[in-house]
Amino acid sequence: MAFPKRKNIQEQQRQNLVIVGSRNPVKISCTEAGFHQAFDSSYLVEGLNVGSGVAAQPVGDAQTYQGALNRAQNSKVVFPEADFWVGIEGGVDDFQGEMLAFAWVVVIDKNGRIGRAKTSVFFLPKQIAKLVKSGMELGKADDHFFERENSKEQDGAVGILTNGVLDRKNYYQQAVLLALVPFIKPDLY
């Protein structure tokens, strides 16, 4: 009697590995949630400390996008064995005399395919914008103004300003999901 060929136990148990170019728990959590939302497969999501190659507080779409792309690419260099690499970078920009906040998400797969998306934008209070314009990173400006500690690894500006109705994880998660569209519908990309 011939038995069917069995897969190696490692092959059966291997999860797809996703590396996030940050150790920020919010960025890791939103990536994990976005991948689980998009795919039926099991994903192991880990964070790495890698540089963004841009200012600590990126200004404008181009610089913020470049920071997210650099984080994804730098993660791939550090941990090339993964299946996906994700970069998430929060930024600010001026719009008609006011400051708005947003983030870019970049996803790269082992075949070199790239997905990217931007979060929705929201306007910052003038007092926070003034602190950011003086050279303070948005997370530090939030902590200073709202007398918090390390809010960027918790609910972030979006969570503080919405009284927790929309926290940073859920705010970023939608953009992660949208950045995964080229992997959900690869025949179209």
TORLUM-360797 format. One record per residue (C-alpha): residue number from 0; residue in one letter; x, y, z. Coordinates in nm, 4 decimals, always signed. Example, Ala and Ser with C-alpha at 12.3 -4.5 7.8 and 13.67 -1.06 7.14 Angstrom:
% TORLUM-360797
+-------+-------+----------+----------+----------+
! marro ! fitor !        x !        y !        z !
+-------+-------+----------+----------+----------+
!     0 !     A !  +1.2300 !  -0.4500 !  +0.7800 !
!     1 !     S !  +1.3670 !  -0.1060 !  +0.7140 !
+-------+-------+----------+----------+----------+
***
This chain:
% TORLUM-360797
+-------+-------+----------+----------+----------+
! marro ! fitor !        x !        y !        z !
+-------+-------+----------+----------+----------+
!     0 !     M !  +0.0000 !  +0.0000 !  +0.0000 !
!     1 !     A !  +0.1439 !  +0.3356 !  -0.1027 !
!     2 !     F !  +0.1010 !  +0.6290 !  +0.1302 !
!     3 !     P !  +0.0517 !  +0.9810 !  -0.0008 !
!     4 !     K !  +0.3633 !  +1.1894 !  +0.0101 !
!     5 !     R !  +0.3614 !  +1.4050 !  +0.3247 !
!     6 !     K !  +0.4851 !  +1.7571 !  +0.3343 !
!     7 !     N !  +0.7701 !  +1.8393 !  +0.5604 !
!     8 !     I !  +0.6340 !  +1.9592 !  +0.8981 !
!     9 !     Q !  +0.8151 !  +2.2928 !  +0.8566 !
!    10 !     E !  +0.6410 !  +2.3486 !  +0.5219 !
!    11 !     Q !  +0.3019 !  +2.2734 !  +0.6760 !
!    12 !     Q !  +0.3527 !  +2.5081 !  +0.9691 !
!    13 !     R !  +0.5296 !  +2.7978 !  +0.7997 !
!    14 !     Q !  +0.3330 !  +3.1155 !  +0.8178 !
!    15 !     N !  +0.3798 !  +3.3975 !  +0.5745 !
!    16 !     L !  +0.6195 !  +3.6439 !  +0.7346 !
!    17 !     V !  +0.5535 !  +4.0167 !  +0.7226 !
!    18 !     I !  +0.8215 !  +4.2573 !  +0.8420 !
!    19 !     V !  +0.7186 !  +4.6098 !  +0.9442 !
!    20 !     G !  +0.9890 !  +4.8752 !  +0.9286 !
!    21 !     S !  +0.9219 !  +4.9914 !  +1.2835 !
!    22 !     R !  +0.8940 !  +4.8556 !  +1.6352 !
!    23 !     N !  +0.5984 !  +5.0853 !  +1.7056 !
!    24 !     P !  +0.3259 !  +4.8510 !  +1.8376 !
!    25 !     V !  +0.0532 !  +5.0498 !  +1.6592 !
!    26 !     K !  +0.2201 !  +5.0019 !  +1.3203 !
!    27 !     I !  +0.2709 !  +4.6304 !  +1.3845 !
!    28 !     S !  -0.0866 !  +4.5841 !  +1.5066 !
!    29 !     C !  -0.2497 !  +4.7692 !  +1.2158 !
!    30 !     T !  -0.0388 !  +4.5712 !  +0.9683 !
!    31 !     E !  -0.1371 !  +4.2415 !  +1.1282 !
!    32 !     A !  -0.5047 !  +4.3400 !  +1.1274 !
!    33 !     G !  -0.4897 !  +4.4602 !  +0.7647 !
!    34 !     F !  -0.3266 !  +4.1378 !  +0.6415 !
!    35 !     H !  -0.5752 !  +3.9219 !  +0.8319 !
!    36 !     Q !  -0.8600 !  +4.1281 !  +0.6915 !
!    37 !     A !  -0.7311 !  +4.0922 !  +0.3343 !
!    38 !     F !  -0.6263 !  +3.7264 !  +0.3243 !
!    39 !     D !  -0.7341 !  +3.3903 !  +0.4618 !
!    40 !     S !  -0.3741 !  +3.2784 !  +0.5120 !
!    41 !     S !  -0.1919 !  +3.2952 !  +0.8406 !
!    42 !     Y !  +0.0587 !  +3.5787 !  +0.8812 !
!    43 !     L !  +0.3304 !  +3.6340 !  +1.1352 !
!    44 !     V !  +0.3985 !  +4.0074 !  +1.1665 !
!    45 !     E !  +0.7208 !  +4.1331 !  +1.3242 !
!    46 !     G !  +0.8698 !  +4.4789 !  +1.3585 !
!    47 !     L !  +1.2274 !  +4.5927 !  +1.2949 !
!    48 !     N !  +1.3979 !  +4.9185 !  +1.3824 !
!    49 !     V !  +1.5046 !  +5.0580 !  +1.0476 !
!    50 !     G !  +1.5626 !  +5.4127 !  +0.9361 !
!    51 !     S !  +1.3214 !  +5.6103 !  +0.7250 !
!    52 !     G !  +1.5929 !  +5.8213 !  +0.5631 !
!    53 !     V !  +1.3768 !  +6.1321 !  +0.6013 !
!    54 !     A !  +1.3269 !  +6.3924 !  +0.8743 !
!    55 !     A !  +1.1888 !  +6.2725 !  +1.2085 !
!    56 !     Q !  +0.8768 !  +6.4684 !  +1.1149 !
!    57 !     P !  +0.8299 !  +6.4410 !  +0.7393 !
!    58 !     V !  +0.6592 !  +6.7323 !  +0.5683 !
!    59 !     G !  +0.4606 !  +6.6867 !  +0.2491 !
!    60 !     D !  +0.3510 !  +6.3870 !  +0.0465 !
!    61 !     A !  +0.6838 !  +6.3286 !  -0.1288 !
!    62 !     Q !  +0.8943 !  +6.3156 !  +0.1884 !
!    63 !     T !  +0.6386 !  +6.1116 !  +0.3831 !
!    64 !     Y !  +0.5934 !  +5.8612 !  +0.0991 !
!    65 !     Q !  +0.9727 !  +5.8324 !  +0.0649 !
!    66 !     G !  +0.9991 !  +5.7554 !  +0.4371 !
!    67 !     A !  +0.7442 !  +5.4730 !  +0.4063 !
!    68 !     L !  +0.9146 !  +5.3342 !  +0.0949 !
!    69 !     N !  +1.2569 !  +5.3504 !  +0.2637 !
!    70 !     R !  +1.1245 !  +5.1676 !  +0.5707 !
!    71 !     A !  +0.9863 !  +4.8862 !  +0.3533 !
!    72 !     Q !  +1.3040 !  +4.8613 !  +0.1435 !
!    73 !     N !  +1.5357 !  +4.8798 !  +0.4463 !
!    74 !     S !  +1.3353 !  +4.6032 !  +0.6138 !
!    75 !     K !  +1.3872 !  +4.3876 !  +0.3063 !
!    76 !     V !  +1.7624 !  +4.4464 !  +0.3202 !
!    77 !     V !  +1.7787 !  +4.3546 !  +0.6903 !
!    78 !     F !  +1.5439 !  +4.0540 !  +0.6696 !
!    79 !     P !  +1.5311 !  +3.9278 !  +0.3079 !
!    80 !     E !  +1.3720 !  +3.5928 !  +0.4026 !
!    81 !     A !  +1.0289 !  +3.7491 !  +0.4645 !
!    82 !     D !  +0.7311 !  +3.7351 !  +0.2277 !
!    83 !     F !  +0.6269 !  +4.1010 !  +0.2650 !
!    84 !     W !  +0.7861 !  +4.4209 !  +0.3928 !
!    85 !     V !  +0.5794 !  +4.7159 !  +0.5133 !
!    86 !     G !  +0.6711 !  +5.0787 !  +0.5675 !
!    87 !     I !  +0.4381 !  +5.3223 !  +0.7420 !
!    88 !     E !  +0.5286 !  +5.6882 !  +0.7796 !
!    89 !     G !  +0.3199 !  +5.9655 !  +0.9318 !
!    90 !     G !  +0.3550 !  +6.3146 !  +0.7933 !
!    91 !     V !  +0.2169 !  +6.6653 !  +0.8008 !
!    92 !     D !  +0.1607 !  +6.9297 !  +0.5367 !
!    93 !     D !  +0.0389 !  +7.2859 !  +0.5069 !
!    94 !     F !  -0.2905 !  +7.3470 !  +0.3345 !
!    95 !     Q !  -0.4296 !  +7.6982 !  +0.2962 !
!    96 !     G !  -0.2520 !  +7.8187 !  +0.6075 !
!    97 !     E !  -0.3452 !  +7.5191 !  +0.8237 !
!    98 !     M !  -0.1607 !  +7.1972 !  +0.9019 !
!    99 !     L !  -0.2968 !  +6.8557 !  +0.8212 !
!   100 !     A !  -0.1765 !  +6.5101 !  +0.9244 !
!   101 !     F !  -0.1745 !  +6.1794 !  +0.7335 !
!   102 !     A !  +0.0371 !  +5.8698 !  +0.6726 !
!   103 !     W !  +0.1654 !  +5.6695 !  +0.3765 !
!   104 !     V !  +0.1797 !  +5.2891 !  +0.3706 !
!   105 !     V !  +0.4041 !  +5.0941 !  +0.1309 !
!   106 !     V !  +0.3987 !  +4.7144 !  +0.0957 !
!   107 !     I !  +0.6551 !  +4.5178 !  -0.1061 !
!   108 !     D !  +0.6352 !  +4.1436 !  -0.1694 !
!   109 !     K !  +0.9146 !  +3.8946 !  -0.2390 !
!   110 !     N !  +0.8479 !  +3.9248 !  -0.6150 !
!   111 !     G !  +0.9050 !  +4.3018 !  -0.6090 !
!   112 !     R !  +0.5384 !  +4.3947 !  -0.6472 !
!   113 !     I !  +0.4545 !  +4.7152 !  -0.4626 !
!   114 !     G !  +0.1340 !  +4.8410 !  -0.3068 !
!   115 !     R !  +0.0819 !  +5.1859 !  -0.1616 !
!   116 !     A !  -0.1930 !  +5.3883 !  -0.0028 !
!   117 !     K !  -0.2425 !  +5.7051 !  +0.1940 !
!   118 !     T !  -0.4644 !  +5.7510 !  +0.4966 !
!   119 !     S !  -0.7363 !  +6.0100 !  +0.5079 !
!   120 !     V !  -0.6191 !  +6.3511 !  +0.6281 !
!   121 !     F !  -0.7284 !  +6.5602 !  +0.9232 !
!   122 !     F !  -0.6459 !  +6.9104 !  +1.0352 !
!   123 !     L !  -0.4447 !  +6.9742 !  +1.3486 !
!   124 !     P !  -0.5381 !  +7.2355 !  +1.6077 !
!   125 !     K !  -0.3423 !  +7.5585 !  +1.5686 !
!   126 !     Q !  -0.1591 !  +7.5054 !  +1.9002 !
!   127 !     I !  -0.0309 !  +7.1634 !  +1.7882 !
!   128 !     A !  +0.0588 !  +7.2948 !  +1.4419 !
!   129 !     K !  +0.2600 !  +7.5761 !  +1.6041 !
!   130 !     L !  +0.4641 !  +7.3229 !  +1.8055 !
!   131 !     V !  +0.5268 !  +7.1103 !  +1.4934 !
!   132 !     K !  +0.6308 !  +7.4182 !  +1.2933 !
!   133 !     S !  +0.8786 !  +7.5030 !  +1.5697 !
!   134 !     G !  +1.0542 !  +7.1702 !  +1.4994 !
!   135 !     M !  +0.8733 !  +6.9277 !  +1.7280 !
!   136 !     E !  +0.7619 !  +6.5875 !  +1.5954 !
!   137 !     L !  +0.3807 !  +6.5526 !  +1.5964 !
!   138 !     G !  +0.3834 !  +6.2772 !  +1.8617 !
!   139 !     K !  +0.5986 !  +6.4883 !  +2.0927 !
!   140 !     A !  +0.3813 !  +6.7926 !  +2.0287 !
!   141 !     D !  +0.0733 !  +6.5894 !  +2.1248 !
!   142 !     D !  +0.2469 !  +6.4631 !  +2.4396 !
!   143 !     H !  +0.3548 !  +6.8145 !  +2.5338 !
!   144 !     F !  +0.0211 !  +6.9833 !  +2.4691 !
!   145 !     F !  -0.2073 !  +6.7104 !  +2.6066 !
!   146 !     E !  +0.0306 !  +6.6144 !  +2.8905 !
!   147 !     R !  +0.0650 !  +6.2566 !  +2.7693 !
!   148 !     E !  +0.3522 !  +6.0122 !  +2.7300 !
!   149 !     N !  +0.4385 !  +5.8288 !  +2.4092 !
!   150 !     S !  +0.0970 !  +5.8837 !  +2.2501 !
!   151 !     K !  +0.2329 !  +5.7861 !  +1.9063 !
!   152 !     E !  +0.2616 !  +5.4283 !  +2.0300 !
!   153 !     Q !  -0.0968 !  +5.4424 !  +2.1551 !
!   154 !     D !  -0.3916 !  +5.6334 !  +2.0116 !
!   155 !     G !  -0.1921 !  +5.9105 !  +1.8415 !
!   156 !     A !  -0.3162 !  +6.2549 !  +1.7455 !
!   157 !     V !  -0.6171 !  +6.1069 !  +1.5658 !
!   158 !     G !  -0.7229 !  +5.9163 !  +1.8781 !
!   159 !     I !  -0.6725 !  +6.2123 !  +2.1078 !
!   160 !     L !  -0.8662 !  +6.4479 !  +1.8798 !
!   161 !     T !  -1.1579 !  +6.2048 !  +1.8270 !
!   162 !     N !  -1.1792 !  +6.1117 !  +2.1973 !
!   163 !     G !  -1.0760 !  +5.7587 !  +2.1083 !
!   164 !     V !  -1.3510 !  +5.6985 !  +1.8534 !
!   165 !     L !  -1.0824 !  +5.6496 !  +1.5856 !
!   166 !     D !  -0.7483 !  +5.5388 !  +1.7237 !
!   167 !     R !  -0.4205 !  +5.5320 !  +1.5335 !
!   168 !     K !  -0.4354 !  +5.1543 !  +1.4746 !
!   169 !     N !  -0.7740 !  +5.1680 !  +1.2995 !
!   170 !     Y !  -0.6785 !  +5.4866 !  +1.1180 !
!   171 !     Y !  -0.3707 !  +5.3178 !  +0.9671 !
!   172 !     Q !  -0.5362 !  +4.9775 !  +0.9170 !
!   173 !     Q !  -0.7573 !  +5.0993 !  +0.6332 !
!   174 !     A !  -0.4522 !  +5.2302 !  +0.4457 !
!   175 !     V !  -0.2719 !  +4.8973 !  +0.5011 !
!   176 !     L !  -0.5705 !  +4.7170 !  +0.3498 !
!   177 !     L !  -0.5768 !  +4.9559 !  +0.0528 !
!   178 !     A !  -0.2011 !  +4.9097 !  -0.0003 !
!   179 !     L !  -0.2707 !  +4.5360 !  -0.0267 !
!   180 !     V !  -0.5065 !  +4.5761 !  -0.3262 !
!   181 !     P !  -0.2339 !  +4.4834 !  -0.5824 !
!   182 !     F !  -0.1798 !  +4.1588 !  -0.3887 !
!   183 !     I !  -0.5523 !  +4.0884 !  -0.3498 !
!   184 !     K !  -0.6107 !  +4.1464 !  -0.7237 !
!   185 !     P !  -0.2702 !  +4.0651 !  -0.8758 !
!   186 !     D !  -0.4207 !  +4.0065 !  -1.2209 !
!   187 !     L !  -0.5099 !  +4.3766 !  -1.2362 !
!   188 !     Y !  -0.1686 !  +4.5016 !  -1.1286 !
+-------+-------+----------+----------+----------+
***
